[in-house]
Amino acid sequence: MSFLKVETKIQEIKKAFHSSSDFASRVLSNEEDRLGFIYLKSITDNQLFAETIYKPIALTKKKLTIKTLQEEILKPNDVMEIEESEIIDNIIKGSIVIILEGEKKFVAVDLLKYPTRTPSEPPTSPVIMGPREGFTEDFKTNISLMRRRLASKDLVMKQLKIGSYSNTKVIITYLYGIADEKIVKKVEQRLKEIDIDGIIDSYYLVGFLQENENSMFRQVGMAEKPDIVASKLLEGKIGIIVDNSPIVLTVPFILFEDLQNSNDYYTNHHYSSFIRAIRLIGIVMAIISSGLYLALQLYHYNVLPLNFLITIADTTQGLPFTPFIEIVFIFFLFQILYEVSLRLPSYLGLATSVVGALILGDTGVKAGLISPPGVIIVAVSKIALYLVPQQSSQVTLLQVIFIVLGGSLGMLGVVGGLVYFTNYLNKIDSYGSPYLAPYSPRITNDLQDGIFKENIADIHLRPESFHNKNKVRLR
C-alpha cells in the first residue's frame, strides 16, 4: 500500500456512503507508520475511540502490524481482523475500521453506541406481583434479559438479517430438546424467504409467519415481558426477537393464550380461575352485547321483562334515529374518542375523555339524540373489550359485524354469526396447534391450565396443544 492509498481508500469508502454527514475519518502518521480510521460518528462512542484506540496508537513506539494492534495495543477492546469486502458492514454495525499502510487486511473495533431505554414495566402488561422488567428496542438488552431467565446452554439464538435497506437483526430463540426442530426450521425458512426493503418493527413479520395470511384473527403471539416469553419457550414455543422493537413474537399461538395473563401465575390459582372466567364472559359480552340489544329491541321485544321493556320504550321515545342508527352513532363516537385519546398528549387526552364522557353520558341524552340504554350497552361492550387488550382490534371488528347482524337479522343473525365464527376459528391451525385448543379438540392434560387453573405444583406435563419433544416439566 503506497503513501496515498490510505486516503484513497478513505475517499472510496466515503463515496460508498454518499458523503453522509455523519461519516468520519482520521489519518494518523508517524516516522514509520500511517493509519486511517473510518467510522460513523452518529453510532460510535467517540470518547472511547479517542481514549482507547487513537491515543494508545499515537503514543506507542512499537512497529504497527495487524497482530500488534490486536494483541498488544487494542486488547481491551472487541477487535477482529476483517477483509476488504467486510469494511462497509462493520462500519454500519458501529465499528471503527483501521486501515494500516502495508497490510492487505483491516482491523475492526466494535464501539457501537446509540441511545437505549432502560428496561421498565410495559404499559400493556402491568402486574400486581411478579417481575416488572420489559423488553426494550435494543436486541442485545432483550437477549440478555432472556439469558438471565433461562440460564441454560440449551437456549439457542439464531441470528438472521432481514431488509435490504434496514438490515434488521432478527433472532430466532428456542430451547433445544424441547422445541420441535421441524417447526424451528419452518419458521427459519419463512424468515429467510422474506425479501423486503426494511423491517421497522416486529409486527412487519407477523404477516409472513401466519399460517392463514388473510385471516382477521392473529395467529402469532406477542409479548413485552421476558418472563412471559421464557414461560412460552419452556412450553416448546419459538420466540422471534427483532432489533428496534420491544415486542417479541412467539409461535405456535392459540386463542386461549390471550385469556391468560402473567398475573395468573403470580397469585392464588383459585382466584386465577375466577378471573379467567370473568375474562371469557366479558369478551363474549364485548362482541355480542350491542348486536344482541338491537336484535331484542327490534325483533324480539316480547321476550324482554315488561318493566325493562317499558323503560326502553320511555327512554327511546322521540329519538330522531332508528335503534340501529343510534347504536352505530354511539359506537363510532366511542371509537373516535378512543382514537383521539391515543394520539393527543396525555394531559389533553384526559380532558378529551372527560368532555367526551360528559357529552355522551349527559348532554347527548338531554338533547334527545341518544338514549341512556344505548349509551350503557355500547359503553359496557367497549369497556369489556379491554379485559383482553391483545384482541382489541379483532374484537372491535367483530362488534361492527354483530351490530349489523343483530340489526338486520335479529337473533338469527347473532346466533348464526356465533356459529360461523366458532366454526371458522375451529379450522385455524397454527404450526400444528389447533386454534381453539384445549377445548376443540378437547385435550384433557391442557385443561389443567385452561379456564380453571390448577396449582402449578400439580402440572407435571407440558401442554400437548403444542408440538414439543420433552413432555415432562415437573418430575
C-alpha positions as CSV (number, residue, x, y, z in Angstrom):
1,M,0.0,0.0,0.0
2,S,1.6,3.3,-1.1
3,F,1.7,6.5,0.8
4,L,-1.6,7.8,-0.8
5,K,-3.6,4.6,-0.6
6,V,-4.8,5.2,3.0
7,E,-6.5,8.4,1.9
8,T,-7.6,6.9,-1.4
9,K,-9.3,4.1,0.4
10,I,-11.0,6.6,2.8
11,Q,-12.3,8.6,-0.1
12,E,-13.5,5.4,-1.8
13,I,-15.5,4.3,1.3
14,K,-16.8,7.9,1.9
15,K,-18.2,7.8,-1.7
16,A,-19.9,4.4,-0.9
17,F,-21.7,6.2,2.0
18,H,-22.6,9.1,-0.4
19,S,-20.6,11.6,1.6
20,S,-23.1,11.2,4.5
21,S,-22.7,14.0,7.1
22,D,-22.1,11.5,10.0
23,F,-19.2,9.8,8.1
24,A,-15.9,10.5,9.8
25,S,-12.3,9.6,9.1
26,R,-8.9,10.5,10.6
27,V,-5.4,9.8,9.5
28,L,-2.5,9.2,11.9
29,S,1.1,9.1,10.7
30,N,4.5,8.9,12.4
31,E,8.0,8.2,11.2
32,E,7.3,4.5,10.3
33,D,3.6,4.0,10.0
34,R,0.5,5.6,8.5
35,L,-3.1,4.6,9.6
36,G,-6.6,5.6,8.7
37,F,-9.6,5.4,10.9
38,I,-13.1,5.2,9.4
39,Y,-16.4,5.3,11.3
40,L,-19.9,6.7,11.6
41,K,-19.8,9.3,14.5
42,S,-23.6,9.0,15.0
43,I,-23.5,5.4,16.3
44,T,-19.9,5.3,17.6
45,D,-18.6,6.1,21.0
46,N,-16.3,9.0,20.1
47,Q,-14.9,9.5,23.5
48,L,-14.0,5.8,23.9
49,F,-12.4,5.9,20.4
50,A,-10.1,8.8,21.5
51,E,-9.2,7.2,24.8
52,T,-8.8,3.5,24.0
53,I,-7.8,3.5,20.3
54,Y,-6.5,6.7,18.9
55,K,-4.4,7.8,21.9
56,P,-2.7,4.4,22.6
57,I,-1.8,4.0,18.9
58,A,-0.5,7.6,18.7
59,L,1.7,7.1,21.8
60,T,3.1,3.6,21.0
61,K,6.7,3.2,20.0
62,K,6.1,-0.3,18.6
63,K,6.1,-1.2,14.9
64,L,2.4,-1.3,13.9
65,T,1.1,-4.5,12.4
66,I,-2.3,-6.2,12.5
67,K,-1.0,-8.6,15.1
68,T,0.4,-5.8,17.3
69,L,-2.8,-3.9,17.1
70,Q,-4.9,-6.9,18.1
71,E,-2.8,-8.5,20.8
72,E,-0.9,-5.6,22.4
73,I,-2.4,-2.2,21.8
74,L,-6.1,-2.7,21.4
75,K,-6.5,-5.8,23.5
76,P,-9.1,-4.4,26.0
77,N,-11.5,-3.8,23.0
78,D,-13.6,-6.0,20.9
79,V,-11.1,-6.3,18.0
80,M,-11.2,-8.5,14.9
81,E,-9.4,-8.9,11.6
82,I,-11.5,-8.3,8.5
83,E,-11.3,-8.5,4.7
84,E,-11.8,-5.5,2.4
85,S,-15.3,-6.7,1.5
86,E,-16.4,-6.5,5.2
87,I,-15.4,-2.9,5.7
88,I,-18.8,-1.3,5.0
89,D,-20.8,-3.9,7.0
90,N,-18.6,-3.3,10.1
91,I,-18.9,0.5,9.8
92,I,-22.7,0.2,9.7
93,K,-22.6,-2.0,12.8
94,G,-20.8,0.7,14.7
95,S,-17.2,-0.4,14.4
96,I,-14.1,1.7,13.9
97,V,-12.2,0.3,10.8
98,I,-8.5,0.8,10.9
99,I,-6.5,0.9,7.6
100,L,-2.9,0.1,8.2
101,E,-0.3,1.0,5.5
102,G,1.4,-2.0,4.1
103,E,-1.2,-4.5,5.2
104,K,-3.8,-6.3,3.0
105,K,-6.3,-6.8,5.8
106,F,-8.0,-4.4,8.1
107,V,-8.9,-4.1,11.8
108,A,-12.4,-3.5,13.1
109,V,-13.1,-2.4,16.7
110,D,-16.6,-2.6,18.0
111,L,-17.6,0.8,19.6
112,L,-21.3,0.8,18.8
113,K,-23.2,3.3,20.9
114,Y,-26.7,4.5,20.5
115,P,-29.5,5.7,22.8
116,T,-31.2,2.8,24.7
117,R,-34.1,2.6,27.0
118,T,-33.8,1.1,30.5
119,P,-36.0,-2.0,30.9
120,S,-39.2,-0.9,32.7
121,E,-42.7,-2.3,33.2
122,P,-44.6,-2.3,29.9
123,P,-47.8,-0.3,29.9
124,T,-49.7,-3.2,28.4
125,S,-48.6,-5.9,30.8
126,P,-48.7,-4.5,34.4
127,V,-48.6,-6.9,37.3
128,I,-49.6,-6.6,41.0
129,M,-46.9,-9.1,42.0
130,G,-44.2,-10.5,39.8
131,P,-41.3,-9.4,37.5
132,R,-41.7,-5.8,36.2
133,E,-38.9,-5.8,33.6
134,G,-39.9,-5.3,30.0
135,F,-38.2,-5.6,26.7
136,T,-36.6,-2.6,25.1
137,E,-35.8,-1.6,21.5
138,D,-32.2,-2.9,21.9
139,F,-32.0,-6.5,20.8
140,K,-28.8,-7.1,22.9
141,T,-30.6,-6.0,26.0
142,N,-33.5,-8.3,25.1
143,I,-31.2,-11.2,24.6
144,S,-29.5,-10.6,28.0
145,L,-33.0,-10.5,29.7
146,M,-33.8,-13.9,28.2
147,R,-30.4,-15.4,29.1
148,R,-30.9,-14.1,32.7
149,R,-34.2,-16.1,33.0
150,L,-33.1,-19.2,31.1
151,A,-29.5,-19.7,32.1
152,S,-29.0,-22.9,30.1
153,K,-26.7,-24.0,27.3
154,D,-29.9,-25.3,25.5
155,L,-31.2,-21.7,25.0
156,V,-30.5,-21.3,21.3
157,M,-30.2,-18.0,19.5
158,K,-30.0,-18.0,15.7
159,Q,-29.4,-14.6,14.0
160,L,-30.7,-13.5,10.6
161,K,-30.7,-10.2,8.8
162,I,-33.9,-9.0,7.0
163,G,-34.4,-5.9,4.9
164,S,-32.3,-4.8,2.0
165,Y,-32.0,-1.2,3.5
166,S,-32.7,-1.7,7.2
167,N,-30.5,-4.9,7.6
168,T,-32.6,-5.6,10.7
169,K,-31.2,-8.2,13.1
170,V,-33.8,-10.9,13.8
171,I,-33.1,-13.6,16.4
172,I,-34.9,-17.0,16.5
173,T,-34.7,-18.3,20.0
174,Y,-35.9,-21.6,21.4
175,L,-34.9,-24.3,23.9
176,Y,-33.0,-27.2,22.3
177,G,-34.5,-30.5,23.4
178,I,-38.0,-29.0,24.0
179,A,-38.9,-27.2,20.8
180,D,-39.8,-29.2,17.7
181,E,-37.0,-28.9,15.3
182,K,-39.4,-29.1,12.3
183,I,-41.2,-26.0,13.5
184,V,-37.9,-24.2,14.1
185,K,-36.8,-25.0,10.5
186,K,-40.2,-23.9,9.1
187,V,-40.0,-20.5,11.0
188,E,-36.4,-20.0,9.9
189,Q,-37.2,-20.8,6.3
190,R,-40.1,-18.4,6.2
191,L,-38.0,-15.6,7.6
192,K,-35.2,-16.3,5.2
193,E,-37.6,-16.1,2.2
194,I,-38.6,-12.5,3.2
195,D,-37.4,-10.1,0.6
196,I,-38.4,-6.6,1.8
197,D,-36.7,-3.2,1.8
198,G,-37.0,-2.8,5.6
199,I,-38.2,-4.2,8.9
200,I,-39.2,-1.3,11.2
201,D,-40.9,-3.3,13.9
202,S,-41.6,-6.9,14.8
203,Y,-45.2,-6.6,13.5
204,Y,-43.8,-6.4,10.0
205,L,-43.0,-10.2,10.3
206,V,-46.5,-11.2,11.5
207,G,-48.0,-11.5,8.0
208,F,-45.1,-13.7,6.9
209,L,-45.4,-16.0,9.9
210,Q,-49.2,-16.5,10.0
211,E,-50.5,-19.8,8.5
212,N,-53.7,-18.1,7.4
213,E,-52.4,-14.9,5.8
214,N,-55.7,-13.1,5.3
215,S,-57.4,-14.0,8.5
216,M,-58.7,-11.2,10.7
217,F,-57.6,-13.3,13.8
218,R,-54.0,-13.1,14.7
219,Q,-52.0,-16.3,14.8
220,V,-48.7,-15.0,16.3
221,G,-48.2,-14.4,20.0
222,M,-46.8,-11.0,21.1
223,A,-45.2,-10.3,24.5
224,E,-43.4,-7.3,26.0
225,K,-42.0,-9.1,29.1
226,P,-39.1,-11.6,29.3
227,D,-40.9,-13.7,31.9
228,I,-43.8,-14.3,29.6
229,V,-41.6,-15.3,26.6
230,A,-39.4,-17.5,28.9
231,S,-42.5,-19.4,30.0
232,K,-43.6,-19.9,26.4
233,L,-40.2,-21.2,25.4
234,L,-40.5,-23.7,28.3
235,E,-43.7,-24.9,26.7
236,G,-41.9,-25.6,23.4
237,K,-42.7,-22.5,21.5
238,I,-40.3,-20.4,19.4
239,G,-39.5,-16.7,20.0
240,I,-38.6,-14.1,17.4
241,I,-36.7,-11.1,18.8
242,V,-36.4,-8.2,16.4
243,D,-33.9,-5.3,16.8
244,N,-35.5,-1.9,17.4
245,S,-38.7,-3.5,18.7
246,P,-39.8,-4.1,22.3
247,I,-42.3,-6.8,21.1
248,V,-41.2,-10.4,20.9
249,L,-43.2,-12.7,18.7
250,T,-43.9,-16.3,19.6
251,V,-45.2,-19.3,17.6
252,P,-47.2,-21.5,17.7
253,F,-50.1,-19.5,19.0
254,I,-53.6,-20.4,20.2
255,L,-56.6,-18.2,21.0
256,F,-56.7,-19.2,24.7
257,E,-53.3,-17.6,25.3
258,D,-54.9,-14.2,25.2
259,L,-57.2,-15.2,28.1
260,Q,-54.2,-15.9,30.2
261,N,-52.2,-13.2,32.0
262,S,-48.9,-13.2,33.8
263,N,-50.8,-12.2,37.0
264,D,-52.5,-15.6,36.8
265,Y,-49.2,-17.3,37.7
266,Y,-48.2,-15.0,40.5
267,T,-51.4,-15.3,42.6
268,N,-53.7,-17.9,44.0
269,H,-54.8,-20.4,41.3
270,H,-58.4,-20.4,42.5
271,Y,-58.6,-16.6,42.0
272,S,-56.9,-17.0,38.6
273,S,-59.6,-19.4,37.6
274,F,-62.3,-16.9,38.6
275,I,-60.6,-14.0,36.8
276,R,-60.2,-16.1,33.6
277,A,-63.9,-17.0,33.7
278,I,-64.7,-13.2,34.0
279,R,-62.4,-12.5,31.0
280,L,-64.2,-15.1,28.9
281,I,-67.7,-13.8,29.8
282,G,-66.5,-10.2,29.3
283,I,-65.1,-10.8,25.8
284,V,-68.3,-12.6,24.7
285,M,-70.3,-9.6,26.1
286,A,-68.0,-7.2,24.3
287,I,-68.6,-9.0,21.0
288,I,-72.4,-9.6,21.0
289,S,-73.9,-7.2,23.5
290,S,-74.6,-4.3,21.1
291,G,-75.9,-6.7,18.4
292,L,-78.0,-8.6,20.9
293,Y,-79.5,-5.4,22.3
294,L,-80.6,-4.4,18.7
295,A,-82.0,-7.8,18.0
296,L,-84.1,-7.8,21.2
297,Q,-85.3,-4.2,20.7
298,L,-86.2,-4.6,17.0
299,Y,-87.4,-8.2,16.6
300,H,-87.8,-10.0,19.9
301,Y,-89.0,-7.3,22.4
302,N,-91.7,-9.8,23.6
303,V,-89.0,-11.9,25.4
304,L,-87.9,-8.9,27.5
305,P,-89.3,-8.4,31.0
306,L,-92.2,-5.9,31.0
307,N,-90.6,-3.4,33.3
308,F,-87.4,-3.4,31.2
309,L,-89.4,-3.1,28.0
310,I,-91.3,-0.1,29.4
311,T,-88.0,1.6,30.5
312,I,-86.6,1.2,27.0
313,A,-89.8,2.4,25.4
314,D,-89.8,5.5,27.6
315,T,-86.1,6.4,27.0
316,T,-86.2,5.8,23.3
317,Q,-89.5,7.7,22.6
318,G,-89.0,10.8,20.4
319,L,-85.4,10.0,19.3
320,P,-84.6,11.2,15.8
321,F,-82.7,8.0,14.9
322,T,-83.8,4.4,14.5
323,P,-82.3,2.0,17.1
324,F,-79.8,0.7,14.5
325,I,-78.6,4.2,13.5
326,E,-78.5,5.2,17.2
327,I,-76.2,2.2,18.2
328,V,-74.0,2.8,15.2
329,F,-73.8,6.5,16.0
330,I,-72.8,5.9,19.7
331,F,-70.4,3.2,18.7
332,F,-68.5,5.4,16.3
333,L,-68.5,8.3,18.8
334,F,-66.8,6.0,21.3
335,Q,-64.3,4.8,18.6
336,I,-63.5,8.4,17.6
337,L,-62.9,9.3,21.3
338,Y,-60.6,6.3,21.7
339,E,-58.5,7.2,18.6
340,V,-58.3,10.8,19.7
341,S,-57.1,9.8,23.2
342,L,-54.4,7.7,21.7
343,R,-52.9,10.5,19.6
344,L,-53.3,13.5,21.8
345,P,-50.7,14.4,24.6
346,S,-51.7,12.7,27.9
347,Y,-52.9,15.9,29.5
348,L,-55.2,16.7,26.5
349,G,-56.2,13.1,26.1
350,L,-57.6,13.1,29.7
351,A,-59.5,16.3,29.1
352,T,-60.9,14.9,25.8
353,S,-62.0,11.7,27.6
354,V,-63.8,13.7,30.3
355,V,-65.5,16.0,27.8
356,G,-66.5,13.0,25.6
357,A,-67.9,11.1,28.5
358,L,-70.0,14.2,29.6
359,I,-71.3,14.7,26.0
360,L,-72.2,11.1,25.6
361,G,-73.5,10.4,29.1
362,D,-75.4,13.6,29.8
363,T,-75.6,16.2,27.1
364,G,-76.4,13.7,24.3
365,V,-79.2,12.2,26.3
366,K,-80.6,15.5,27.4
367,A,-80.6,16.7,23.8
368,G,-82.7,13.8,22.8
369,L,-80.2,12.4,20.3
370,I,-79.3,9.2,22.1
371,S,-80.9,7.0,24.8
372,P,-79.4,6.0,28.2
373,P,-79.8,2.2,27.5
374,G,-77.9,2.6,24.1
375,V,-75.1,4.5,25.8
376,I,-74.8,1.9,28.6
377,I,-74.8,-1.1,26.2
378,V,-72.1,0.4,23.9
379,A,-70.1,1.6,26.9
380,V,-70.2,-1.9,28.5
381,S,-69.1,-3.5,25.3
382,K,-66.2,-1.0,24.8
383,I,-65.0,-1.4,28.4
384,A,-65.3,-5.2,28.4
385,L,-63.2,-5.2,25.2
386,Y,-60.1,-4.3,27.3
387,L,-60.4,-7.4,29.5
388,V,-58.3,-9.0,26.7
389,P,-56.4,-6.0,25.3
390,Q,-54.4,-8.2,22.9
391,Q,-57.6,-8.9,21.0
392,S,-58.9,-5.4,20.9
393,S,-58.5,-4.8,17.2
394,Q,-60.2,-8.1,16.2
395,V,-63.0,-7.7,18.7
396,T,-63.7,-4.2,17.5
397,L,-64.3,-5.6,14.0
398,L,-66.5,-8.4,15.4
399,Q,-68.6,-5.8,17.3
400,V,-69.3,-4.0,14.0
401,I,-70.2,-7.3,12.3
402,F,-72.6,-8.3,15.1
403,I,-74.2,-4.9,15.2
404,V,-75.0,-5.3,11.5
405,L,-76.2,-8.9,12.0
406,G,-78.4,-8.1,15.1
407,G,-79.8,-5.0,13.4
408,S,-80.7,-6.8,10.2
409,L,-81.5,-10.4,11.1
410,G,-82.2,-10.3,14.8
411,M,-81.4,-13.3,17.0
412,L,-81.0,-15.4,13.9
413,G,-78.1,-13.2,12.8
414,V,-76.4,-13.1,16.2
415,V,-76.6,-16.9,16.7
416,G,-75.7,-17.6,13.1
417,G,-72.7,-15.3,13.5
418,L,-71.5,-17.1,16.7
419,V,-71.8,-20.4,14.9
420,Y,-70.0,-19.2,11.8
421,F,-67.1,-17.7,13.7
422,T,-66.7,-20.6,16.1
423,N,-66.6,-22.9,13.1
424,Y,-64.1,-20.6,11.4
425,L,-61.8,-20.5,14.4
426,N,-62.0,-24.2,14.8
427,K,-60.5,-24.6,11.3
428,I,-57.4,-22.4,12.0
429,D,-54.2,-24.3,12.6
430,S,-51.0,-22.6,13.9
431,Y,-48.0,-24.7,13.2
432,G,-49.8,-27.9,14.0
433,S,-51.6,-26.4,17.0
434,P,-55.5,-26.2,16.9
435,Y,-56.5,-22.6,17.4
436,L,-59.3,-23.4,19.9
437,A,-57.2,-25.9,21.9
438,P,-57.5,-27.3,24.6
439,Y,-61.3,-27.2,24.2
440,S,-61.7,-28.0,20.5
441,P,-60.3,-30.6,20.2
442,R,-60.5,-31.4,23.9
443,I,-57.0,-32.0,25.3
444,T,-57.5,-33.3,28.9
445,N,-53.9,-32.6,30.1
446,D,-54.0,-29.0,29.0
447,L,-57.3,-28.3,30.9
448,Q,-55.1,-28.0,34.0
449,D,-54.1,-24.6,32.7
450,G,-57.3,-23.7,30.9
451,I,-60.2,-21.5,32.2
452,F,-59.9,-23.3,35.5
453,K,-56.2,-23.3,36.5
454,E,-54.7,-25.8,38.8
455,N,-51.8,-25.3,41.3
456,I,-48.5,-25.2,39.4
457,A,-47.2,-27.9,41.6
458,D,-49.8,-30.3,40.1
459,I,-49.0,-29.6,36.5
460,H,-46.4,-32.3,35.6
461,L,-46.6,-32.2,31.8
462,R,-46.0,-29.6,29.1
463,P,-49.0,-28.6,27.0
464,E,-49.9,-31.1,24.4
465,S,-51.5,-28.4,22.3
466,F,-48.1,-27.5,21.0
467,H,-45.6,-29.9,19.4
468,N,-42.6,-30.4,21.7
469,K,-40.0,-33.1,22.2
470,N,-39.8,-33.3,26.0
471,K,-43.3,-33.7,27.6
472,V,-42.2,-33.8,31.3
473,R,-41.8,-30.4,33.0
474,L,-42.1,-31.5,36.7
475,R,-40.5,-34.7,38.0
